[in-house]
Amino acid sequence: MGILFQRRHLGDCLLLIKNGANIKQDKGTGGIPITRIETLSGGVFNRDRLGYAGIDQPGKYESFILESGDLLFSHINSKAYIGRTVLYQKEGSEVIIHGMNLLRIKVVPELLIPKYLYYTTLTEGFKSQVASSRKDAVNQSSISVSDIKRIIIPVPSLIEQQRIVDELDLLTDIIDKKNAQLRDLDALAQSIFFEMFGDPSLNEKGWPVKIISDLFDVGSSKRVFESEWRVSGVPFYRAREIVRLSKGEPLDDPIFIEETLFAEYKQRYGVPKTGDIMVTGVGTLGICYLVKESDRFYFKDGNTLWFKSKGLCNTRFIKDLYSTDYIKEQIKANAHGATVGTYTIVNAKNTRVIVPPIELQNDYVEKVLKIDAQKELINESLKQTQQLLDSRMDYYFNE
């Protein structure tokens, strides 16, 4: 590990680990905000995801008011999110009540720096101990306070902890700034879209309106059974992979099919080619991925829709149009399924789209491709910084 440290049970380093106040929250009632499980979404403290119960004064909840340096730990949640931890830092004079189903953790200040413990919870060693103690049920999982206290963590001196925190904060700040740059570029691309084409929902520029089947042959794939999935071969994408690809994110636990099966389907049914659009039909509906020249894959039937271009539009324009409320509202209004909506081939064929002149579409795409090039450079730098952060985390927290 390279630094001197002691191994301690987490419980020996805590002043407090306690569930929150049992308060029935009621949307729209206002008052002092209250934490809930959703407050930790994305691994950050989301002030826009606090609950309310019409409480105007702390009163009997005074001891539940959060203080800077408190950590909130998700101990009742879906399996993937058990152990998710965020560090709370008070902003201004805000008052927030610690609500149920999140554990509030206070460290012994002579032993731990709160931010150091936060970084510790992000390590594979910590996560594996949580996973080994986790109790899984049908719809949610949990971990007990006693099991959390038994988790073993590395505890160097406070001086060393602060040095580690400072270095990891620096790298994290660089990553945050690069992500902010990416969001700014996305906003720029969106502003160019609306400047050139107006709001598609209003169509104040009077563009012709067609349906998707006028511009694309819409279908899906030949069925591939789960028994035909492999650990190597040709990539096989479901809706979840399309979502990650659309964000430029690496695939976790990729699935493959055999080369021979891919070759057979390619000959008999065809496979996606450059410029085609893959559209999610389940889960998060209407997420688009524009097929690249280097792509070689097959995909799950019904799970993902295949838009094969007829050459009558710029497919990148249509892909970006799908990220607007104009398309999202159509998909939402026609989604089938009592509990889980679907975007069917029939609905996709009948989705209405504006069709500006192809010259204007091409002009727009030329502009956004320049933005894409800037994003690619930032993403490469972001990847390198993330690798450095991962390396330093491994150095400090793993033997």
KEKE-3310 file (N, C-alpha, C; in steps of 0.2 Angstrom, whole numbers, plus 5000, padded with zeros to 4 digits):
npx = (5004:5010:5009:5008:4996:4982:4972:4955:4939:4925:4915:4922:4926:4916:4905:4892:4879:4865:4847:4835:4822:4806:4795:4780:4780:4774:4770:4772:4769:4778:4788:4801:4814:4816:4827:4827:4827:4830:4837:4850:4853:4863:4874:4877:4873:4857:4848:4836:4829:4823:4811:4795:4785:4777:4783:4787:4795:4810:4808:4803:4812:4824:4836:4839:4843:4853:4871:4886:4898:4892:4889:4878:4871:4866:4856:4845:4838:4838:4848:4859:4862:4865:4874:4878:4885:4885:4893:4887:4887:4884:4875:4875:4862:4854:4842:4840:4831:4835:4829:4820:4826:4839:4855:4863:4879:4892:4909:4922:4932:4945:4950:4945:4944:4929:4928:4938:4933:4922:4928:4933:4922:4920:4928:4933:4936:4928:4915:4914:4914:4902:4893:4895:4889:4876:4858:4847:4831:4815:4811:4820:4835:4845:4856:4863:4865:4874:4882:4887:4896:4905:4913:4929:4941:4955:4965:4975:4986:4979:4985:4990:4978:4972:4980:4978:4965:4965:4973:4964:4953:4957:4959:4946:4939:4944:4939:4925:4925:4928:4917:4907:4911:4907:4894:4891:4894:4885:4873:4876:4875:4861:4856:4859:4852:4838:4839:4841:4830:4819:4806:4801:4789:4780:4782:4784:4791:4785:4789:4788:4778:4781:4779:4789:4790:4789:4802:4811:4814:4806:4810:4814:4824:4829:4825:4835:4840:4842:4849:4858:4867:4884:4901:4910:4914:4903:4897:4882:4867:4856:4842:4848:4862:4862:4858:4869:4879:4874:4877:4891:4897:4907:4903:4896:4898:4897:4888:4888:4886:4888:4900:4896:4882:4879:4884:4875:4863:4866:4867:4854:4845:4850:4860:4863:4869:4881:4875:4862:4849:4848:4835:4829:4816:4811:4812:4820:4813:4815:4828:4842:4854:4867:4872:4889:4903:4912:4906:4900:4888:4874:4857:4844:4828:4813:4816:4825:4823:4825:4830:4830:4838:4830:4837:4832:4833:4844:4851:4857:4851:4838:4841:4845:4833:4825:4829:4822:4807:4797:4797:4798:4786:4776:4780:4778:4764:4759:4765:4764:4759:4755:4763:4776:4781:4781:4789:4783:4785:4775:4770:4782:4783:4773:4777:4778:4787:4797:4802:4814:4822:4834:4846:4848:4847:4859:4868:4866:4871:4884:4889:4887:4895:4907:4907:4905:4918:4926:4920:4925:4939:4939:4932:4942:4953:4946:4944:4957:4960:4951:4956:4968:4964:4957:4968:4976:4967:4967:4980:4980:4970:4970:4980)
npy = (4994:5006:5016:5020:5012:5007:4993:4994:4990:4997:5001:5005:5017:5026:5039:5039:5030:5029:5027:5037:5050:5044:5049:5053:5057:5070:5075:5091:5098:5106:5116:5111:5103:5085:5071:5057:5041:5043:5055:5052:5049:5044:5045:5057:5072:5076:5090:5093:5082:5080:5076:5082:5087:5096:5102:5115:5120:5113:5107:5092:5085:5090:5084:5077:5085:5088:5089:5097:5086:5075:5058:5050:5034:5021:5009:5001:4996:4994:4980:4984:4996:4996:5002:5013:5029:5046:5062:5075:5092:5107:5120:5137:5143:5133:5120:5104:5089:5073:5059:5043:5027:5029:5028:5039:5044:5048:5052:5047:5061:5061:5050:5048:5057:5064:5065:5056:5044:5044:5042:5030:5022:5020:5011:4995:4985:4989:4989:4975:4969:4975:4968:4955:4954:4958:4956:4949:4952:4949:4962:4971:4975:4974:4979:4976:4987:4982:4973:4982:4989:4980:4980:4981:4994:5003:5013:5026:5039:5055:5066:5059:5055:5067:5071:5062:5064:5077:5075:5066:5074:5084:5077:5073:5085:5089:5080:5083:5096:5093:5085:5095:5103:5095:5095:5108:5108:5100:5107:5118:5112:5108:5121:5126:5117:5121:5135:5134:5126:5129:5126:5110:5105:5116:5120:5132:5137:5130:5118:5104:5089:5073:5055:5042:5030:5035:5039:5029:5011:5002:4990:4975:4962:4946:4933:4929:4917:4916:4905:4905:4915:4921:4921:4927:4933:4939:4955:4957:4967:4973:4984:4990:4991:4999:5011:5014:5015:5026:5036:5035:5027:5014:4996:4986:4970:4963:4955:4941:4933:4918:4918:4911:4911:4925:4927:4919:4926:4938:4936:4931:4940:4952:4965:4979:4994:5007:5023:5018:5019:5014:5011:5012:5001:4996:4999:5014:5023:5026:5030:5034:5027:5030:5021:5016:5016:5007:4998:4982:4971:4962:4962:4962:4956:4966:4972:4982:4993:4994:5006:5008:5018:5026:5035:5048:5058:5066:5055:5058:5070:5066:5057:5067:5074:5065:5067:5077:5085:5085:5072:5064:5066:5060:5047:5044:5046:5035:5024:5007:4995:4990:4992:4993:5002:5001:5004:5002:4994:4997:5009:5017:5018:5027:5038:5056:5067:5082:5088:5097:5106:5095:5101:5110:5102:5095:5105:5108:5096:5096:5107:5101:5090:5096:5100:5087:5083:5090:5086:5073:5074:5079:5069:5059:5064:5064:5051:5047:5054:5048:5035:5038:5042:5031:5023:5029:5028:5014:5012:5018:5012:4998:4984)
npz = (5000:5003:5013:5030:5040:5050:5053:5056:5064:5057:5066:5077:5074:5074:5080:5079:5072:5064:5060:5052:5056:5058:5047:5039:5023:5012:4996:4990:5002:5008:5020:5031:5023:5020:5021:5009:5002:4988:4988:4988:4975:4961:4968:4974:4984:4983:4982:4976:4977:4989:5003:5010:5024:5029:5040:5050:5060:5068:5081:5089:5081:5082:5085:5074:5064:5050:5050:5044:5037:5041:5035:5024:5022:5012:5017:5015:5000:4982:4976:4970:4975:4988:5001:4995:4998:5003:5006:5017:5015:5023:5016:5016:5027:5028:5033:5036:5038:5044:5037:5036:5032:5028:5034:5046:5048:5059:5062:5073:5077:5080:5074:5061:5046:5039:5024:5020:5024:5016:5003:5006:5006:4992:4987:4980:4990:5001:4996:4993:5005:5010:5001:5004:5016:5014:5014:5004:4997:4988:4981:4987:4995:5010:5024:5040:5054:5063:5055:5047:5056:5058:5046:5039:5039:5031:5041:5041:5048:5053:5047:5035:5030:5027:5017:5007:5004:4999:4987:4980:4979:4971:4959:4957:4956:4944:4935:4937:4931:4918:4915:4916:4905:4895:4896:4894:4880:4875:4878:4869:4857:4857:4858:4845:4837:4840:4837:4823:4819:4826:4839:4838:4843:4842:4829:4822:4811:4801:4795:4784:4789:4793:4794:4803:4796:4783:4781:4785:4785:4797:4809:4818:4825:4821:4832:4846:4857:4875:4878:4868:4870:4872:4879:4872:4855:4843:4847:4856:4858:4870:4875:4886:4883:4872:4877:4885:4875:4868:4876:4876:4885:4892:4890:4903:4908:4895:4882:4870:4854:4844:4830:4819:4820:4819:4806:4798:4801:4796:4782:4780:4785:4786:4794:4806:4798:4794:4798:4801:4813:4830:4841:4858:4864:4875:4893:4896:4885:4867:4866:4856:4846:4834:4821:4818:4806:4811:4818:4823:4826:4834:4839:4852:4849:4848:4860:4855:4842:4825:4814:4797:4785:4772:4764:4763:4773:4784:4795:4807:4811:4813:4824:4834:4834:4841:4854:4859:4867:4859:4852:4863:4870:4862:4862:4875:4876:4868:4873:4877:4889:4905:4917:4913:4901:4882:4867:4852:4836:4827:4833:4832:4818:4816:4822:4822:4813:4810:4795:4789:4775:4766:4764:4775:4786:4784:4785:4799:4804:4801:4809:4822:4821:4823:4836:4842:4839:4848:4860:4859:4862:4875:4881:4880:4887:4899:4902:4904:4916:4924:4925:4931:4944:4948:4949:4959:4970:4971:4975:4988:4995:4994:4997)
capx = (5000:5015:5008:5007:4989:4980:4965:4950:4932:4921:4911:4926:4928:4910:4902:4885:4876:4858:4842:4832:4816:4800:4790:4777:4781:4768:4773:4769:4767:4783:4791:4808:4815:4818:4830:4824:4832:4831:4841:4857:4853:4869:4880:4878:4867:4852:4843:4830:4825:4821:4804:4792:4779:4774:4786:4790:4800:4813:4804:4806:4817:4831:4842:4839:4845:4860:4877:4892:4903:4888:4888:4872:4873:4860:4856:4839:4838:4839:4854:4865:4864:4866:4881:4880:4886:4887:4895:4883:4890:4879:4875:4871:4858:4849:4840:4837:4830:4837:4823:4820:4829:4846:4859:4867:4885:4897:4915:4926:4936:4952:4952:4944:4941:4923:4929:4942:4928:4918:4932:4934:4916:4919:4933:4930:4936:4923:4909:4914:4912:4895:4890:4895:4884:4870:4853:4843:4824:4813:4811:4825:4840:4847:4862:4861:4870:4879:4886:4891:4901:4911:4917:4936:4944:4962:4965:4981:4985:4975:4989:4990:4971:4970:4984:4975:4959:4967:4974:4958:4948:4960:4957:4939:4937:4946:4934:4919:4925:4927:4910:4904:4912:4903:4887:4890:4894:4878:4869:4877:4872:4854:4854:4860:4846:4832:4840:4840:4823:4813:4803:4797:4782:4776:4784:4783:4794:4781:4792:4783:4778:4780:4780:4795:4789:4791:4809:4814:4810:4807:4809:4818:4829:4827:4825:4841:4838:4847:4854:4863:4872:4891:4905:4915:4911:4900:4893:4874:4865:4849:4841:4853:4868:4860:4858:4876:4882:4872:4881:4898:4900:4909:4898:4897:4896:4895:4885:4890:4884:4894:4901:4892:4875:4879:4885:4869:4858:4868:4865:4847:4840:4854:4862:4863:4875:4882:4869:4855:4848:4845:4831:4826:4809:4809:4816:4820:4811:4817:4835:4845:4861:4868:4877:4895:4906:4916:4901:4898:4884:4867:4853:4838:4821:4808:4820:4828:4820:4830:4828:4835:4837:4829:4841:4828:4835:4850:4849:4860:4846:4833:4843:4845:4826:4823:4830:4817:4801:4792:4796:4797:4779:4773:4782:4775:4757:4757:4768:4760:4761:4752:4768:4782:4779:4785:4789:4782:4786:4769:4771:4788:4782:4768:4779:4778:4794:4797:4807:4817:4826:4840:4852:4848:4849:4866:4872:4866:4875:4891:4890:4887:4900:4913:4906:4907:4925:4928:4918:4929:4945:4937:4931:4949:4956:4942:4946:4964:4960:4948:4961:4973:4960:4956:4975:4977:4962:4969:4986:4979:4966:4971:4986)
capy = (5000:5012:5021:5016:5012:5002:4990:4994:4989:5004:5003:5008:5024:5030:5042:5038:5027:5029:5028:5044:5051:5041:5055:5052:5063:5071:5079:5097:5101:5111:5116:5109:5097:5079:5066:5050:5036:5046:5060:5050:5046:5046:5046:5064:5074:5079:5094:5093:5076:5080:5076:5087:5085:5102:5104:5122:5121:5107:5104:5086:5083:5094:5079:5074:5090:5086:5094:5096:5081:5069:5054:5046:5028:5018:5002:4998:4999:4988:4977:4988:5003:4995:5004:5020:5034:5053:5066:5081:5098:5112:5126:5143:5142:5127:5115:5097:5083:5066:5054:5036:5022:5031:5029:5045:5042:5053:5049:5050:5065:5059:5044:5048:5063:5062:5064:5050:5038:5044:5039:5023:5018:5019:5006:4988:4982:4991:4986:4968:4968:4976:4963:4949:4955:4961:4952:4950:4950:4950:4968:4976:4972:4977:4977:4978:4991:4978:4971:4988:4991:4975:4981:4983:4999:5005:5020:5030:5045:5060:5069:5055:5055:5073:5071:5057:5067:5083:5072:5063:5079:5087:5073:5073:5091:5089:5076:5087:5101:5090:5083:5101:5105:5091:5097:5114:5107:5097:5113:5122:5108:5109:5128:5126:5114:5125:5141:5132:5122:5131:5121:5105:5104:5121:5120:5139:5138:5127:5113:5098:5084:5066:5049:5039:5025:5038:5040:5023:5005:5000:4983:4973:4957:4939:4931:4926:4915:4917:4900:4906:4920:4918:4926:4930:4932:4946:4959:4957:4972:4974:4991:4993:4992:5004:5017:5015:5017:5032:5040:5035:5024:5007:4991:4982:4963:4962:4948:4940:4927:4915:4921:4907:4913:4931:4926:4917:4931:4944:4934:4930:4945:4959:4968:4986:4997:5014:5027:5016:5021:5009:5014:5007:5000:4995:5003:5021:5023:5031:5032:5032:5026:5030:5015:5019:5012:5002:4994:4975:4968:4960:4965:4959:4958:4970:4976:4987:4994:4996:5011:5007:5024:5026:5040:5054:5063:5065:5052:5062:5075:5062:5055:5072:5076:5061:5069:5083:5084:5083:5065:5060:5066:5056:5040:5043:5045:5029:5018:5001:4991:4993:4994:4995:5004:4999:5008:4996:4995:5001:5016:5020:5019:5032:5044:5061:5071:5088:5087:5103:5104:5091:5105:5113:5096:5093:5111:5107:5091:5099:5111:5097:5086:5099:5099:5080:5082:5093:5081:5067:5076:5080:5062:5055:5067:5062:5044:5046:5057:5043:5030:5040:5042:5024:5020:5032:5024:5007:5013:5021:5008:4991:4981)
capz = (5000:5003:5018:5036:5042:5055:5050:5061:5062:5056:5072:5082:5072:5073:5086:5078:5065:5066:5055:5052:5059:5054:5046:5033:5019:5008:4991:4990:5008:5010:5026:5032:5019:5024:5016:5008:4998:4981:4989:4986:4968:4957:4972:4976:4989:4978:4986:4972:4978:4996:5004:5014:5028:5032:5046:5050:5065:5070:5087:5092:5076:5082:5085:5067:5059:5047:5051:5039:5039:5041:5030:5023:5020:5010:5020:5012:4993:4978:4978:4967:4978:4995:5003:4992:5003:5001:5012:5017:5017:5023:5012:5019:5033:5027:5038:5033:5043:5042:5036:5037:5027:5027:5040:5047:5051:5062:5063:5079:5074:5082:5070:5054:5042:5035:5017:5019:5025:5010:4998:5007:5004:4985:4985:4979:4996:5005:4992:4993:5012:5010:4997:5008:5022:5012:5014:4998:4996:4981:4978:4990:5000:5016:5028:5047:5057:5066:5050:5044:5061:5057:5040:5041:5034:5033:5045:5042:5052:5051:5042:5029:5027:5023:5011:5002:5002:4995:4980:4977:4978:4965:4953:4956:4953:4936:4932:4937:4927:4911:4914:4915:4899:4890:4897:4890:4873:4873:4878:4863:4851:4858:4856:4838:4834:4841:4833:4816:4817:4831:4843:4834:4845:4839:4822:4820:4805:4796:4791:4782:4795:4790:4800:4803:4791:4777:4780:4787:4786:4804:4811:4824:4823:4822:4839:4848:4863:4880:4878:4863:4872:4874:4883:4867:4848:4840:4852:4856:4862:4872:4876:4891:4880:4867:4882:4887:4869:4866:4881:4875:4891:4891:4892:4908:4907:4888:4879:4863:4850:4840:4823:4814:4820:4816:4798:4796:4801:4792:4776:4779:4787:4786:4801:4806:4795:4795:4797:4803:4820:4835:4846:4863:4864:4882:4898:4894:4878:4862:4866:4850:4844:4827:4820:4816:4801:4814:4822:4821:4832:4833:4844:4854:4845:4852:4865:4852:4836:4819:4809:4791:4782:4765:4761:4762:4778:4788:4801:4813:4812:4816:4831:4838:4835:4846:4861:4861:4870:4854:4851:4870:4872:4857:4864:4881:4875:4865:4876:4879:4895:4911:4922:4910:4894:4877:4861:4847:4829:4825:4836:4829:4811:4816:4826:4818:4813:4806:4790:4785:4769:4768:4765:4781:4790:4783:4788:4806:4806:4800:4815:4828:4821:4825:4843:4843:4839:4854:4865:4859:4865:4882:4884:4880:4893:4905:4903:4907:4922:4928:4926:4936:4950:4950:4951:4966:4975:4972:4979:4995:4999:4993:4998)
cpx = (5004:5014:5007:5000:4988:4973:4960:4943:4929:4918:4915:4928:4922:4908:4894:4884:4869:4853:4839:4825:4810:4795:4787:4777:4775:4770:4769:4767:4772:4785:4799:4809:4818:4822:4826:4829:4834:4836:4848:4858:4859:4875:4882:4872:4863:4847:4837:4826:4824:4814:4802:4786:4776:4776:4789:4795:4803:4809:4808:4811:4823:4837:4843:4841:4852:4865:4882:4896:4899:4888:4881:4873:4866:4860:4850:4837:4838:4846:4860:4867:4865:4873:4883:4880:4888:4889:4891:4888:4885:4880:4871:4868:4853:4848:4837:4837:4832:4831:4825:4824:4836:4849:4863:4873:4889:4903:4918:4932:4944:4955:4951:4942:4935:4924:4933:4937:4924:4922:4933:4928:4915:4924:4930:4931:4930:4916:4909:4912:4904:4891:4890:4890:4877:4864:4848:4836:4822:4814:4816:4830:4842:4853:4861:4867:4876:4884:4890:4897:4907:4915:4924:4939:4951:4962:4972:4980:4981:4978:4989:4983:4970:4974:4981:4968:4960:4969:4968:4953:4951:4958:4950:4936:4939:4941:4927:4919:4925:4920:4905:4905:4908:4896:4886:4890:4888:4873:4870:4874:4864:4852:4854:4854:4840:4833:4838:4833:4817:4811:4799:4790:4777:4777:4782:4786:4790:4784:4787:4784:4777:4780:4786:4795:4790:4798:4814:4810:4811:4805:4813:4823:4826:4829:4832:4839:4843:4852:4859:4868:4879:4895:4911:4911:4909:4896:4885:4871:4858:4848:4846:4860:4867:4861:4865:4880:4880:4875:4888:4901:4902:4903:4900:4894:4893:4892:4887:4886:4889:4894:4897:4885:4875:4880:4878:4863:4859:4866:4858:4843:4844:4855:4863:4870:4875:4876:4862:4855:4845:4841:4828:4819:4806:4813:4815:4819:4813:4824:4838:4852:4862:4874:4883:4898:4910:4912:4900:4895:4878:4863:4847:4832:4816:4811:4823:4825:4826:4827:4833:4833:4835:4832:4837:4829:4842:4849:4852:4854:4840:4835:4843:4837:4823:4824:4826:4811:4796:4791:4795:4789:4775:4774:4778:4767:4755:4761:4763:4763:4759:4757:4774:4780:4784:4784:4789:4784:4781:4769:4776:4786:4777:4770:4780:4785:4793:4803:4809:4820:4832:4846:4853:4850:4856:4870:4872:4871:4882:4893:4891:4893:4907:4913:4907:4915:4929:4926:4923:4936:4944:4936:4938:4952:4952:4943:4952:4964:4957:4952:4966:4970:4959:4963:4977:4973:4965:4976:4985:4975:4966:4979:4989)
cpy = (5006:5017:5017:5017:5006:4999:4990:4993:4996:5006:5007:5015:5028:5033:5040:5035:5025:5030:5035:5044:5048:5046:5053:5058:5064:5077:5085:5101:5106:5110:5114:5103:5091:5074:5060:5047:5040:5052:5058:5047:5049:5047:5053:5066:5079:5083:5095:5087:5075:5079:5081:5084:5090:5104:5111:5123:5114:5103:5097:5082:5086:5090:5076:5079:5088:5092:5092:5091:5074:5065:5050:5040:5024:5011:4998:5001:4993:4986:4981:4994:5002:4998:5011:5025:5041:5057:5073:5087:5104:5118:5132:5141:5137:5123:5109:5092:5077:5061:5047:5033:5025:5032:5035:5042:5048:5049:5051:5054:5064:5053:5045:5055:5061:5060:5058:5044:5038:5040:5032:5019:5017:5014:4999:4984:4983:4988:4979:4966:4969:4970:4957:4949:4957:4955:4954:4948:4950:4957:4973:4972:4976:4975:4980:4983:4987:4975:4977:4990:4986:4976:4984:4988:5001:5012:5022:5036:5050:5065:5066:5055:5061:5074:5067:5061:5073:5080:5070:5069:5083:5084:5073:5079:5092:5086:5080:5092:5099:5088:5090:5104:5101:5093:5104:5113:5104:5102:5117:5118:5109:5116:5129:5123:5118:5132:5140:5130:5125:5125:5116:5104:5110:5122:5127:5141:5134:5122:5107:5093:5077:5061:5045:5034:5028:5039:5034:5017:5003:4993:4982:4968:4950:4937:4927:4924:4916:4911:4900:4912:4917:4923:4929:4929:4939:4949:4958:4962:4972:4982:4994:4995:4998:5011:5019:5018:5024:5038:5040:5031:5017:5002:4987:4975:4962:4955:4947:4934:4925:4918:4918:4910:4920:4931:4924:4922:4937:4942:4933:4936:4952:4961:4975:4988:5004:5018:5025:5019:5015:5013:5010:5007:4998:4999:5010:5021:5028:5034:5030:5031:5025:5025:5018:5014:5006:4997:4987:4972:4966:4962:4961:4961:4961:4974:4982:4987:4996:5000:5011:5013:5022:5031:5047:5059:5061:5062:5055:5067:5072:5060:5061:5075:5072:5063:5075:5081:5082:5076:5062:5060:5061:5049:5039:5042:5039:5023:5013:4998:4994:4995:4996:4996:5002:5004:5003:4998:4999:5008:5020:5022:5026:5038:5050:5065:5077:5086:5093:5101:5100:5095:5108:5108:5095:5099:5110:5102:5092:5103:5106:5092:5089:5099:5092:5079:5085:5089:5075:5068:5076:5073:5058:5057:5065:5055:5043:5049:5052:5037:5032:5040:5035:5021:5023:5029:5017:5007:5014:5016:5001:4989:4979)
cpz = (5000:5008:5024:5038:5047:5051:5057:5059:5062:5062:5077:5080:5072:5080:5085:5071:5067:5060:5057:5056:5055:5053:5039:5029:5014:5003:4991:4996:5010:5017:5026:5027:5023:5019:5015:5003:4991:4982:4988:4979:4964:4961:4975:4981:4984:4982:4982:4973:4986:4997:5009:5018:5031:5039:5046:5055:5067:5076:5089:5087:5077:5082:5078:5062:5057:5049:5046:5042:5040:5035:5030:5019:5018:5012:5018:5005:4989:4978:4975:4971:4986:4997:5000:4998:5000:5008:5011:5019:5017:5019:5015:5026:5033:5033:5035:5038:5040:5042:5037:5031:5024:5033:5040:5051:5053:5064:5070:5076:5075:5078:5063:5052:5038:5028:5016:5020:5019:5004:4999:5005:4996:4983:4984:4986:5001:5002:4993:5000:5013:5007:5001:5014:5021:5012:5008:4999:4989:4978:4981:4994:5006:5019:5035:5049:5060:5061:5047:5049:5060:5051:5043:5036:5036:5036:5046:5047:5049:5046:5035:5026:5024:5017:5005:5000:4998:4988:4977:4975:4972:4959:4952:4953:4946:4932:4931:4932:4919:4910:4912:4908:4894:4891:4893:4883:4871:4873:4872:4857:4851:4856:4848:4834:4835:4837:4825:4814:4821:4835:4839:4836:4843:4832:4819:4814:4799:4792:4789:4788:4791:4796:4798:4797:4784:4775:4782:4786:4793:4805:4817:4821:4823:4829:4840:4855:4868:4880:4872:4864:4874:4877:4878:4860:4846:4846:4851:4861:4863:4873:4881:4888:4875:4871:4883:4881:4867:4870:4880:4881:4889:4893:4898:4907:4900:4886:4872:4860:4846:4833:4818:4814:4817:4808:4795:4796:4797:4784:4775:4780:4787:4794:4800:4802:4796:4793:4799:4811:4824:4840:4851:4863:4871:4887:4897:4887:4874:4863:4860:4850:4837:4825:4816:4811:4805:4818:4819:4826:4829:4839:4846:4851:4850:4857:4862:4845:4831:4814:4803:4787:4774:4761:4760:4768:4780:4794:4807:4815:4816:4823:4836:4840:4841:4853:4863:4864:4865:4852:4858:4872:4868:4860:4870:4881:4872:4868:4879:4885:4901:4916:4919:4903:4889:4871:4855:4840:4826:4827:4833:4822:4811:4820:4821:4819:4809:4801:4786:4779:4770:4768:4771:4786:4790:4786:4796:4808:4806:4806:4821:4827:4824:4833:4845:4844:4846:4860:4865:4863:4872:4885:4884:4886:4900:4907:4906:4914:4927:4930:4931:4943:4952:4952:4958:4971:4976:4976:4986:4999:4998:4994:4991)
residu = (MET:GLY:ILE:LEU:PHE:GLN:ARG:ARG:HIS:LEU:GLY:ASP:CYS:LEU:LEU:LEU:ILE:LYS:ASN:GLY:ALA:ASN:ILE:LYS:GLN:ASP:LYS:GLY:THR:GLY:GLY:ILE:PRO:ILE:THR:ARG:ILE:GLU:THR:LEU:SER:GLY:GLY:VAL:PHE:ASN:ARG:ASP:ARG:LEU:GLY:TYR:ALA:GLY:ILE:ASP:GLN:PRO:GLY:LYS:TYR:GLU:SER:PHE:ILE:LEU:GLU:SER:GLY:ASP:LEU:LEU:PHE:SER:HIS:ILE:ASN:SER:LYS:ALA:TYR:ILE:GLY:ARG:THR:VAL:LEU:TYR:GLN:LYS:GLU:GLY:SER:GLU:VAL:ILE:ILE:HIS:GLY:MET:ASN:LEU:LEU:ARG:ILE:LYS:VAL:VAL:PRO:GLU:LEU:LEU:ILE:PRO:LYS:TYR:LEU:TYR:TYR:THR:THR:LEU:THR:GLU:GLY:PHE:LYS:SER:GLN:VAL:ALA:SER:SER:ARG:LYS:ASP:ALA:VAL:ASN:GLN:SER:SER:ILE:SER:VAL:SER:ASP:ILE:LYS:ARG:ILE:ILE:ILE:PRO:VAL:PRO:SER:LEU:ILE:GLU:GLN:GLN:ARG:ILE:VAL:ASP:GLU:LEU:ASP:LEU:LEU:THR:ASP:ILE:ILE:ASP:LYS:LYS:ASN:ALA:GLN:LEU:ARG:ASP:LEU:ASP:ALA:LEU:ALA:GLN:SER:ILE:PHE:PHE:GLU:MET:PHE:GLY:ASP:PRO:SER:LEU:ASN:GLU:LYS:GLY:TRP:PRO:VAL:LYS:ILE:ILE:SER:ASP:LEU:PHE:ASP:VAL:GLY:SER:SER:LYS:ARG:VAL:PHE:GLU:SER:GLU:TRP:ARG:VAL:SER:GLY:VAL:PRO:PHE:TYR:ARG:ALA:ARG:GLU:ILE:VAL:ARG:LEU:SER:LYS:GLY:GLU:PRO:LEU:ASP:ASP:PRO:ILE:PHE:ILE:GLU:GLU:THR:LEU:PHE:ALA:GLU:TYR:LYS:GLN:ARG:TYR:GLY:VAL:PRO:LYS:THR:GLY:ASP:ILE:MET:VAL:THR:GLY:VAL:GLY:THR:LEU:GLY:ILE:CYS:TYR:LEU:VAL:LYS:GLU:SER:ASP:ARG:PHE:TYR:PHE:LYS:ASP:GLY:ASN:THR:LEU:TRP:PHE:LYS:SER:LYS:GLY:LEU:CYS:ASN:THR:ARG:PHE:ILE:LYS:ASP:LEU:TYR:SER:THR:ASP:TYR:ILE:LYS:GLU:GLN:ILE:LYS:ALA:ASN:ALA:HIS:GLY:ALA:THR:VAL:GLY:THR:TYR:THR:ILE:VAL:ASN:ALA:LYS:ASN:THR:ARG:VAL:ILE:VAL:PRO:PRO:ILE:GLU:LEU:GLN:ASN:ASP:TYR:VAL:GLU:LYS:VAL:LEU:LYS:ILE:ASP:ALA:GLN:LYS:GLU:LEU:ILE:ASN:GLU:SER:LEU:LYS:GLN:THR:GLN:GLN:LEU:LEU:ASP:SER:ARG:MET:ASP:TYR:TYR:PHE:ASN:GLU)
# end
